[in-house]
Amino acid sequence: MGQLHKRMQFAPFFKTYSILAVFSGCLLLSACGSDASGGLGSDIVDNGGNDNGNTTGPVSYSQKIAIIFQSSCGGSGCHINNSKDGVNLTTYAQVMASHGTQYNSRIVVPGNASGSPLVDKLGSSPAFGVRMPDGRPALSNAQITLIRTWINEGALNN
């Protein structure tokens, strides 16, 4: 009878910790799917190039890329509502028709981000000139990954 009495003394201890463990596990799992930042590119995961950093389907030009261009490339006389060095980023049609004078080529090569001058100009050491946006903070890695993914997906007008 002594053994049974000792087991019964520990029963509330185990029950409490079992409930705590289940609750903690649920809390941990629910936190895995949330993103409190809500910022631009918050749906992008930098995963070392796997899945091109895109976890939610094709990158939308109108909902993601155009917003980056409008907020980052429209400084004084730059590439929004203006063509500078052959580059105008105001509309999708203008982006796709832009022929950069420094590279003597179209700035977007659909399906080939690495061969697109636009991506080169966003990097820390572009082949020509200075990193864009000039005189403004550099785009975040998430934003650049988003642009690269959009181009690699064919630079669609979606």
N, C-alpha and C positions, 0 to 999 in steps of 0.2 A: 504494500500500500504506500510505502514511502516514496517509491519511484514515481508512481502516478501523481502523488501530491506535488513533487518537484516539477513535473511536466506541466501541470496545471498552473503553477506560478509563472512560468515563462510564456504561456499561451497569449496573454494580452500584449506582451512585448513583441512577439512574432507577428501578431495580427496588425499592430500599429505600424511596424516597419514594412509589412507587405503592402498595406494601403498606401503608405508614403512612397514606396518604390513604384507602384503602378501609377500614382498621380504624377510623379516626377517624369516617368517615361512618356506619359501623354503630353505633358507640358513641353518636353523636349521635342517630340515629334511635331507638335503644332507650331513651334517656333521655326522649324526647318523650312517651312513653306512661306514665311512672311518676309517682307522687305519694307522696313519702315522708312527708307530713304525717299522713295517715290520720285527721285530725281531722274534727269535725262540719262538714258542708258541703264536704268536700274534693273531692266530685265536681261541685261547682258552679264554673263559669267565669264571671267577670264580663266579659261581652263586649258591654257597652254596650247591653244590652237585646235583642240578637239572640237568637232562640230562647229568650227569657225566662231565660237563664242556665242552662237545663236541657239537659244533653247526654246523659242516660242514660235517658230515658223519663219517664213520669209520676212526680211526687214522691209518695212514700209517706207518708201521715199517720202510720202506726204506727212506721215506721222512721226518720223524719226529724223531722216537725213535733211529734209528741207528746214526743219527746226534748228538743227545744228548749224547749217549754213546761215540762216537768218540771224541767229544770235551771235555767231562768231566771225562772220566774214563780211559784215556790212559796215565796217568802220568808215571813217572819212574817205570818201572817194575810192572805196575798195571794190568788192565784187558783187554787191547787191545793188540793183538798179543802176549798174555801171559795169562797163567792161574795162578791165585793167590787165594789160599784158595778154590780151586775148581771152580772158577768163571772166565769165559772167555767171554767177550762181543764183540768180533771181528765180528762175523757173526750171522745171525739169528739162524742157526743150533747150533752154539756154545752156544748162550744164552739159547736156549731151553734145551740143554743137560747139562748145568752147574748144578753141584750138590755141593752146598755150604757146606764146611766142618764144619763151625760153627753151621749151622742149621741142618746138616745131612739130607738135602732134596734138591730137585730141587728148583732153585731160583725163577722160574716163575710158578705159578699155573694158567693156563688159565681159565678165568672167575672168578677169585677170587684174586683181588689185595690185599685185607686185609690179605689173607693167604699166600701171596708171600713174601719170605724173601728179594727179591730185593727191594720191597717197604719199608719193615721194615728198611733196611739199609740206605734208603734215609731220613728217619725221624730223628727227633732231638734226640730221645732216643731209639736206636735199642736194641733188646733183647740181642744181642751179639756184642762185640767189639764197634767200634766207627762209627759215621755217615760217610757215603760215599758221595762224594769222599774224601778220607783221605788226609789232607794237602792241599786241594783246596777249593775254595768257594762252599758252598752248592748249590744244584740245586734250582732254583726258584720254588715257589709254582705252577706256570703255567706248568713248566717242569714236576714236580712230578705228577700233575693232569693229564697231557698228558700220562705219563707212566701208571698211575693207570687206566685210561680210556682204553688204548690199552690192558692191561691185562684183564680188565673186559669184553671187547669185544671179548675175546678169544685168545688174543696174536697172531694174524694172521700174516703170512708172506706176507704182501701186500705192 
